[in-house]
Each structure stands twice: as structure tokens, then as C-alpha cells.
């Protein structure tokens, strides 16, 4: 049975990149909501795995969070959203939100000329999920999709604003940018960590779409529509506004390996210490 309004929201990523989605959720959702974050750091990255392996990992992570009583699942990983979302929705009884559909909606709203670039992991790009979703949302759209697998370990390493990051981003994107391109979807939750360098490479005329904010808005609207917002939410931050701060004492972070490094990099990214970080085994 799915927990009620008092349950936490599960946020699942292969590593640290999903903290971009966590941060947006924390700023968008009422302060009364609790978030449980799971980073499968022992098996990151998912983007180089086969489809069957991604589905298996996704189901294992979802079952772990379900055992902890989450009322909804936010799949803060483009690879999982592209490959495993249907399997997760079949197994998990509560609301399941991926990051692709909200990102596609934001990209279609942002593009001026109808030429949209998508960068992501090899698995996300190979799946064609963004190309199909963009074509369905905006018929006639021109999509340039490119796998940039090395950007994930750079983000995990914290190398997001140095010569190595610039060389990698330039090598990948130099053939993608064209005069017609006006919108670029960051199709991996790790990539916003490299947003500054990516923006420098593609130029100011290209809008960068990070699906984290869109995903947070969709999550709130879905929970509200199903009557699952936490008690007291009606008196908290109104929809469409961004709180200056949210208490996160009830939030809990789980990783499957290297908790010290996650604590270091995650705290630097969020600008505050990560409270309640726990090393876990998904099989327990």
C-alpha cells in the first residue's frame, strides 16, 4: 500500500548528479515535505550499461526506497528515465516522475526556431527518448543528439570549471553548435554541474535547459492533484515561488559506496553540509 501524505518523497540517481533535482525539489516543495535521496555510487555511471542492467538497478533502488515508506518516486536520472520508467511505473504503486518529459516541455517552450540539441549519456542518446518526446510535443522539430559520456566522471570528480572540463566540453560540442541551434537540453542530471563551461562553449545565443526545475514543478503539481502534499503544505511556499531557505532536517541521504566523497562533493554543490548521510546495501 502506498504511504499517505506523511510519507517522504524518494529521489533516486546513480550518483551525485541527482542533487540538482534534489535542490530544485527542496526549493519548490513545501518545507513540510521530507526527501529521501539515494545515490547508487557503487555502480555509477548507469549511462554506459545495457538496458537490462539499467532496469535491474532502477528496480533495486526503487524497492529500497519503497521499503522506507516513500509516497512518490522522482527518478533524478535521465538514463533511468529513458530506459526504466515504464518498468518502475508497473512495479511501484505510487506516483513516479522522470526528468525527460518535464525537460522536453521546457525545451519546446524555450526554442525560437525549432532546432534543439540534446546531450546525455550514451544510453540516454541511444534510447532516442528525447528525440521521440520532442517530436511528439512539437512536430517538425529538428533534434541534434550527442552522447557526452566523459562529462559524468568529470562531474563526479568535481572537475567542473578547469582546463580538463573545458577541453572535454569543447571536444564534444564543437560539432554540435550551428547557427540554427538555439536550445540545448542538458540530458543528464550531472551536466548542470558543468553549466558554466557548457554555456561558454555554445555561446549566449543558446538557451540551456536544465530539467530539474521543471521536474520539481511537475512533482508538486502531481502530489497536489492526488492529495499527497504533506500536512501543512497549504500554509507553506506557494506554487511557482522559490523559498529563500527550506529546513531539511528531515531529509536523509543514502549512498551505496564512498560516503565520504559524496559528503565532500555534495556539500560543496549544495552550499551546506549534508545531514544524515548513510552508507547502505540495496539488498538489505
C-alpha positions as CSV (number, residue, x, y, z in Angstrom):
1,X,0.0,0.0,0.0
2,X,1.3,3.5,-0.9
3,X,2.0,5.7,2.1
4,X,-0.2,8.7,2.6
5,X,0.6,12.4,2.9
6,X,3.0,11.8,5.8
7,X,5.4,9.7,3.6
8,X,8.6,11.0,2.3
9,X,9.5,11.6,-1.4
10,X,12.2,9.3,-2.8
11,X,14.8,10.8,-5.1
12,X,16.9,8.3,-6.9
13,X,20.0,8.8,-9.1
14,X,23.1,6.8,-10.0
15,X,25.3,9.2,-8.1
16,X,25.7,12.8,-7.2
17,X,24.1,14.4,-10.3
18,X,20.6,14.0,-9.0
19,X,21.4,16.5,-6.3
20,X,20.5,19.1,-9.0
21,X,17.0,17.7,-8.9
22,X,17.0,17.4,-5.1
23,X,18.0,21.0,-4.8
24,X,15.1,22.1,-7.1
25,X,12.7,19.9,-5.2
26,X,13.8,21.4,-1.8
27,X,13.3,24.9,-3.1
28,X,10.0,24.2,-4.8
29,X,8.2,21.9,-2.4
30,X,6.7,22.9,0.9
31,X,9.1,22.9,3.8
32,X,6.9,20.2,5.5
33,X,7.9,17.6,2.8
34,X,10.7,15.1,3.6
35,X,13.1,13.9,0.9
36,X,15.0,10.6,0.9
37,X,17.8,10.7,-1.6
38,X,19.5,7.6,-2.9
39,X,22.7,7.8,-4.9
40,X,23.9,4.4,-6.3
41,X,27.5,5.5,-6.1
42,X,28.9,1.9,-6.1
43,X,27.6,1.4,-9.7
44,X,27.8,4.9,-11.3
45,X,27.6,5.6,-14.2
46,X,24.4,4.0,-15.4
47,X,24.8,5.6,-18.8
48,X,27.3,3.0,-20.1
49,X,25.2,0.0,-19.0
50,X,23.0,-2.2,-21.1
51,X,19.2,-1.6,-21.0
52,X,18.5,-4.8,-18.9
53,X,21.1,-3.8,-16.3
54,X,19.7,-0.2,-16.0
55,X,16.2,-1.6,-15.5
56,X,17.5,-4.1,-12.8
57,X,19.4,-1.3,-11.0
58,X,16.4,1.0,-11.2
59,X,14.1,-1.6,-9.7
60,X,16.5,-2.4,-6.9
61,X,16.8,1.3,-6.0
62,X,13.0,1.8,-6.1
63,X,12.4,-1.2,-3.9
64,X,14.9,0.1,-1.3
65,X,13.1,3.4,-1.2
66,X,9.7,1.7,-1.1
67,X,10.8,-0.3,2.0
68,X,11.4,3.1,3.6
69,X,7.9,4.2,3.0
70,X,8.2,6.8,0.3
71,X,4.9,8.1,-1.1
72,X,6.3,9.1,-4.5
73,X,9.4,8.4,-6.6
74,X,11.4,11.0,-8.5
75,X,13.7,9.4,-11.0
76,X,16.5,12.0,-11.0
77,X,18.5,10.3,-13.7
78,X,18.0,10.7,-17.5
79,X,19.3,7.2,-18.3
80,X,16.7,5.6,-15.9
81,X,14.0,7.9,-17.2
82,X,14.8,6.9,-20.7
83,X,15.0,3.2,-20.2
84,X,13.4,2.1,-17.0
85,X,10.5,4.5,-16.3
86,X,7.8,2.1,-17.7
87,X,9.2,-0.8,-15.5
88,X,9.2,1.4,-12.4
89,X,5.6,2.6,-13.0
90,X,4.5,-1.0,-13.4
91,X,6.1,-2.1,-10.1
92,X,5.8,1.0,-7.9
93,X,2.2,1.8,-6.9
94,X,2.7,5.5,-6.2
95,X,3.4,8.4,-8.5
96,X,6.7,8.1,-10.5
97,X,8.1,11.3,-12.1
98,X,11.0,11.2,-14.6
99,X,13.1,14.0,-15.8
100,X,12.7,13.7,-19.6
101,X,9.1,14.8,-20.1
102,X,9.5,18.0,-17.9
103,X,12.7,18.8,-19.8
104,X,11.1,18.3,-23.2
105,X,8.3,20.6,-22.2
106,X,10.7,23.3,-21.1
107,X,12.8,23.0,-24.3
108,X,9.8,23.3,-26.6
109,X,8.7,26.4,-24.7
110,X,12.3,27.9,-25.0
111,X,13.1,27.2,-28.6
112,X,12.6,30.0,-31.1
113,X,13.4,28.4,-34.4
114,X,12.7,24.7,-33.6
115,X,16.3,23.4,-33.6
116,X,17.1,21.7,-30.3
117,X,20.3,20.0,-29.2
118,X,20.3,17.2,-26.6
119,X,23.4,16.0,-24.8
120,X,23.4,13.0,-22.5
121,X,24.9,9.6,-21.6
122,X,25.4,7.0,-24.3
123,X,22.4,5.0,-23.1
124,X,20.1,8.1,-23.0
125,X,21.0,9.2,-26.5
126,X,20.9,5.6,-27.9
127,X,17.4,5.2,-26.5
128,X,16.1,8.0,-28.6
129,X,13.8,9.0,-25.8
130,X,14.4,12.7,-26.1
131,X,14.1,12.7,-29.9
132,X,10.8,10.9,-29.7
133,X,9.4,13.0,-27.0
134,X,10.4,16.3,-28.7
135,X,8.9,15.2,-32.0
136,X,5.6,14.2,-30.3
137,X,5.5,17.5,-28.4
138,X,6.5,19.7,-31.4
139,X,6.1,18.1,-34.8
140,X,8.7,19.2,-37.3
141,X,11.3,20.0,-34.6
142,X,14.9,19.4,-35.6
143,X,16.9,17.5,-33.0
144,X,20.7,17.1,-32.8
145,X,21.5,14.5,-30.1
146,X,25.0,13.8,-28.9
147,X,26.4,11.4,-26.2
148,X,29.0,13.0,-23.9
149,X,29.9,10.1,-21.5
150,X,33.1,11.7,-20.1
151,X,31.2,14.5,-18.5
152,X,29.7,12.3,-15.9
153,X,33.0,11.2,-14.2
154,X,34.2,14.9,-14.5
155,X,31.1,16.0,-12.5
156,X,31.6,13.2,-10.0
157,X,35.3,14.2,-9.6
158,X,34.3,17.8,-9.1
159,X,36.3,18.9,-12.2
160,X,33.6,21.3,-13.4
161,X,35.4,24.5,-14.0
162,X,39.0,23.8,-15.1
163,X,41.0,23.2,-18.2
164,X,40.2,19.5,-18.4
165,X,36.5,20.2,-18.2
166,X,36.8,22.9,-20.9
167,X,38.7,20.6,-23.2
168,X,36.2,17.8,-22.8
169,X,33.2,20.0,-23.4
170,X,34.8,21.8,-26.4
171,X,35.7,18.4,-28.0
172,X,32.2,17.1,-27.6
173,X,30.2,20.3,-28.5
174,X,32.3,21.9,-31.3
175,X,30.5,19.9,-33.9
176,X,27.0,20.3,-32.4
177,X,26.7,24.1,-32.3
178,X,25.3,25.5,-35.5
179,X,23.7,28.9,-36.3
180,X,20.3,27.3,-36.2
181,X,20.7,25.8,-32.8
182,X,19.0,27.9,-30.1
183,X,18.2,25.5,-27.3
184,X,20.3,22.8,-25.7
185,X,18.9,20.2,-23.3
186,X,21.3,19.1,-20.6
187,X,20.0,15.5,-20.8
188,X,21.9,14.2,-17.7
189,X,21.5,15.4,-14.2
190,X,25.2,15.6,-13.8
191,X,25.6,18.1,-16.6
192,X,24.3,21.2,-14.8
193,X,27.4,21.0,-12.6
194,X,29.3,21.9,-15.9
195,X,26.7,24.5,-16.9
196,X,29.2,27.4,-16.8
197,X,31.7,25.7,-19.1
198,X,28.9,24.4,-21.5
199,X,27.5,28.0,-21.8
200,X,30.9,29.3,-22.6
201,X,31.3,26.8,-25.4
202,X,27.9,27.1,-27.1
203,X,27.6,30.9,-26.7
204,X,25.0,33.2,-25.2
205,X,22.5,32.7,-28.1
206,X,21.7,29.1,-26.9
207,X,19.3,28.6,-24.1
208,X,20.4,25.8,-21.7
209,X,17.5,23.7,-20.4
210,X,18.0,22.0,-17.1
211,X,15.0,19.8,-16.3
212,X,15.5,20.0,-12.6
213,X,13.2,23.0,-12.0
214,X,10.6,21.6,-14.4
215,X,10.7,18.3,-12.7
216,X,10.2,19.9,-9.3
217,X,7.2,21.8,-10.5
218,X,5.6,18.7,-12.1
219,X,6.2,16.8,-8.8
220,X,4.5,19.4,-6.7
221,X,1.5,19.6,-9.1
222,X,1.2,15.8,-9.2
223,X,1.3,15.4,-5.4
224,X,-1.2,18.3,-5.0
225,X,-3.6,16.8,-7.6
226,X,-3.5,13.4,-5.8
227,X,-3.9,14.9,-2.3
228,X,-0.5,13.8,-1.3
229,X,1.2,17.1,-0.3
230,X,2.4,16.9,3.3
231,X,0.2,18.2,6.1
232,X,0.7,21.9,6.5
233,X,1.7,22.3,2.9
234,X,-1.2,24.7,2.2
235,X,0.4,27.2,4.5
236,X,3.9,26.8,3.1
237,X,5.6,28.1,0.0
238,X,3.0,28.8,-2.8
239,X,3.4,27.1,-6.1
240,X,5.7,29.0,-8.6
241,X,7.7,30.7,-5.9
242,X,11.1,29.9,-4.6
243,X,11.8,29.9,-0.9
244,X,15.0,31.6,0.4
245,X,15.6,28.6,2.6
246,X,14.0,25.3,3.5
247,X,14.6,23.3,6.6
248,X,15.9,20.0,5.6
249,X,16.4,18.3,9.0
250,X,14.0,15.5,8.0
251,X,15.8,14.8,4.7
252,X,18.0,11.7,4.5
253,X,20.8,10.8,2.0
254,X,21.8,7.3,1.2
255,X,24.7,6.1,-0.9
256,X,26.0,2.6,-1.8
257,X,29.7,3.5,-1.8
258,X,32.2,6.2,-0.9
259,X,30.1,8.2,1.5
260,X,33.0,10.5,2.5
261,X,33.4,11.7,-1.1
262,X,29.7,12.1,-1.6
263,X,29.6,14.2,1.6
264,X,32.5,16.4,0.4
265,X,31.3,17.0,-3.2
266,X,27.6,17.1,-2.3
267,X,28.1,19.6,0.5
268,X,30.1,21.8,-1.8
269,X,27.5,21.7,-4.5
270,X,24.5,22.4,-2.2
271,X,26.4,25.0,-0.3
272,X,25.7,23.4,3.1
273,X,26.6,20.2,4.9
274,X,24.6,17.1,4.1
275,X,22.9,15.9,7.2
276,X,22.0,12.3,7.8
277,X,24.2,10.6,5.2
278,X,24.2,6.8,5.4
279,X,26.1,4.1,3.5
280,X,23.6,1.3,2.6
281,X,23.3,-2.0,0.9
282,X,20.3,-2.1,-1.5
283,X,19.7,-5.8,-0.8
284,X,19.1,-5.2,2.9
